[in-house]
């Protein structure tokens, strides 16, 4: 493994979060169907998510908002060789923020805890994009 490969691991860690959330969502939905609280047919168009899986469903949608920009910047840093120890640490910090955000979102869902974590992830991601822009301008 070369150093630049280190940039790929935070992306894989985020993908693991997404796969875990899909598994949890499916599990909660199946439990609701088996308990008779919802009918399986309602997931055809999914206009009404059951309460037991609503927070997971909403959080999963969040994983395709800012994280899309995360994956794009990580790949861009990797291909342009603009990655370094700082960018790898920032990438890991972003992923940790996503895990913490997800945990808060699917448990207590308290905005006073969730929002600061989201904001931290936002600024970490912004820093990665600023670094990439500076790298491209200066090299």
C-alpha positions as CSV (number, residue, x, y, z in Angstrom):
1,X,0.0,0.0,0.0
2,X,1.4,3.4,-1.0
3,X,0.6,6.6,1.0
4,X,-1.8,7.8,-1.7
5,X,-3.9,4.7,-1.2
6,X,-4.6,6.0,2.3
7,X,-7.0,8.5,0.7
8,X,-9.2,5.7,-0.4
9,X,-9.8,4.2,3.0
10,X,-12.0,7.0,4.4
11,X,-14.2,6.6,1.3
12,X,-14.5,2.9,2.0
13,X,-15.4,3.6,5.6
14,X,-18.2,5.9,4.5
15,X,-19.4,3.2,2.1
16,X,-19.5,0.8,5.0
17,X,-21.7,3.3,6.9
18,X,-24.1,3.5,3.9
19,X,-24.2,-0.3,3.6
20,X,-24.9,-0.6,7.4
21,X,-27.7,1.9,7.2
22,X,-29.3,0.1,4.3
23,X,-29.1,-3.1,6.3
24,X,-30.7,-1.4,9.4
25,X,-33.4,0.2,7.2
26,X,-34.3,-3.1,5.6
27,X,-34.3,-4.9,9.0
28,X,-36.6,-2.2,10.6
29,X,-39.0,-2.4,7.6
30,X,-39.2,-6.2,7.7
31,X,-39.9,-6.1,11.4
32,X,-42.7,-3.6,10.9
33,X,-44.2,-5.8,8.1
34,X,-43.9,-9.0,10.2
35,X,-45.6,-7.2,13.1
36,X,-48.5,-6.1,10.9
37,X,-47.9,-2.4,11.4
38,X,-47.4,-1.9,7.7
39,X,-48.0,-3.7,4.5
40,X,-45.1,-4.7,2.2
41,X,-46.9,-3.1,-0.7
42,X,-46.5,0.4,0.7
43,X,-42.8,0.2,-0.1
44,X,-43.5,0.1,-3.8
45,X,-43.8,3.8,-4.0
46,X,-42.7,4.5,-0.4
47,X,-44.9,7.5,0.1
48,X,-45.2,6.8,3.8
49,X,-42.2,5.5,5.8
50,X,-43.1,3.7,9.0
51,X,-42.1,5.5,12.2
52,X,-39.7,2.8,13.2
53,X,-37.6,3.3,10.1
54,X,-38.3,6.9,9.3
55,X,-35.1,8.3,10.9
56,X,-32.9,5.7,9.2
57,X,-34.6,6.4,5.9
58,X,-34.0,10.2,6.3
59,X,-30.4,9.7,7.4
60,X,-29.7,7.4,4.5
61,X,-30.8,10.2,2.1
62,X,-28.3,12.5,3.9
63,X,-25.5,10.2,2.9
64,X,-26.1,11.2,-0.7
65,X,-25.9,14.9,-0.2
66,X,-22.6,16.3,1.2
67,X,-20.9,12.9,1.0
68,X,-21.2,13.0,-2.8
69,X,-18.9,16.0,-2.7
70,X,-16.7,14.1,-0.3
71,X,-16.2,11.2,-2.7
72,X,-15.6,13.6,-5.6
73,X,-12.9,15.5,-3.7
74,X,-11.2,12.4,-2.4
75,X,-10.9,11.0,-5.9
76,X,-9.8,14.3,-7.3
77,X,-7.1,14.6,-4.6
78,X,-6.0,11.0,-5.3
79,X,-5.8,11.4,-9.1
80,X,-4.0,14.7,-8.9
81,X,-1.6,13.5,-6.2
82,X,-2.7,16.5,-4.1
83,X,-3.4,14.2,-1.1
84,X,-1.1,14.3,1.9
85,X,-1.2,13.5,5.6
86,X,-3.4,16.5,6.3
87,X,-6.0,15.7,3.6
88,X,-6.1,12.1,4.7
89,X,-6.7,13.2,8.3
90,X,-9.4,15.6,7.2
91,X,-11.1,12.9,5.1
92,X,-11.1,10.6,8.2
93,X,-12.5,13.5,10.3
94,X,-15.3,14.0,7.8
95,X,-16.2,10.3,7.9
96,X,-16.2,10.4,11.7
97,X,-18.5,13.3,11.5
98,X,-20.9,11.3,9.3
99,X,-20.8,8.4,11.7
100,X,-21.6,10.6,14.7
101,X,-24.2,12.5,12.7
102,X,-25.9,9.2,11.7
103,X,-25.8,7.9,15.3
104,X,-27.5,11.1,16.6
105,X,-29.9,11.2,13.8
106,X,-31.2,7.6,14.2
107,X,-31.2,7.6,18.0
108,X,-32.2,10.8,19.8
109,X,-32.4,13.0,16.6
110,X,-31.7,16.1,18.8
111,X,-30.8,19.0,16.5
112,X,-28.7,20.7,19.1
113,X,-26.4,17.6,18.9
114,X,-26.8,16.8,15.2
115,X,-26.3,20.3,13.8
116,X,-22.9,21.0,15.2
117,X,-21.6,17.7,13.9
118,X,-23.0,18.4,10.5
119,X,-21.5,21.9,10.5
120,X,-18.1,20.4,11.5
121,X,-18.3,18.0,8.5
122,X,-19.3,20.8,6.2
123,X,-16.2,22.9,7.1
124,X,-13.9,19.9,6.9
125,X,-15.3,19.1,3.4
126,X,-14.9,22.8,2.4
127,X,-11.2,22.7,3.6
128,X,-10.6,19.7,1.3
129,X,-12.1,21.5,-1.7
130,X,-10.1,24.7,-0.9
131,X,-6.9,22.6,-0.6
132,X,-7.6,20.9,-4.0
133,X,-8.2,24.3,-5.6
134,X,-5.0,25.7,-4.2
135,X,-3.1,22.7,-5.3
136,X,-4.4,23.0,-8.9
137,X,-3.6,26.7,-9.0
138,X,-0.1,26.4,-7.5
139,X,1.0,23.3,-9.4
